């Protein structure tokens, strides 16, 4: 009786061992679709998988690993008999292009040697608030352009992307400060562009994030010839009011729209005044 009791589990172990040793326990093919910015090789490397890997050790957690990538919004894994797999990748949408003067992202952004030597930095702003360098040959037209002055405010810290006036390399403190500032603009820039209604978003051509002529205001240029000034600290709350304010202005009249905490108003170009202090 005891022998019969062990016959069943013994054969199950044999079958399991035979399966693990067979080609069916390994990935025969793995296709990737849906991606436009990341290559198949990059995705598979991030997932930690390749054809021929064991299914037992690969399957758990692959989707979670992929969705930790800053470019990947969602990953879907499907299986077809006997060991064929398909990964569908949905990337975070691009909201805008960040241009930081005086800073270089390197050759990966597709810029020429002359542009790189001039220290021009460009990043794509994603919906999730992350910034990533554009790839070589990637089309950059059609997105709102956010301009940011790389020179830090006069707080005693040298510019992080170059050298100090004495010709010395930037300090670790300066580099950390500039990196945090850049990430903050990416995060807040994504929120600002995401707060725009689709019609207004399509009109935005350029955004001056730190316009020295308008302290504490974000300056937006529209393709209609109008301009929007909105308080930095309350930009996502105030920017939706532009659409309502624009309806009260004749279409043929153009000028500057000021969206401030203490009130919003419009100044036509033939009667410009300095914006009221927030």
Secondary structure, DSSP 8 states (H G I E B T S, - for coil): -HHHHHHHHHHHHHHHHHHHHSGGGB--EEEEES-SSS-HHHHHHHHT--TT-BHHHHSTTHHHHHTTSTTEEEEEEEEETTTEEEEEEEE--EEEEEEEET----GGG---HHHHHTTEEEEEEETTS-EE---TT---TTSEEEEEE-S--SSS---TTSB-TTS-B--HHHHHHHHHHHHHHHHHHHHHHHHS-HHHHTTEEEEETT-TTSTTEEEEEETTS-EEEEESTTHHHHTTHHHHHHTTS-TT--EEEEEETTEEEEEEGGG-------
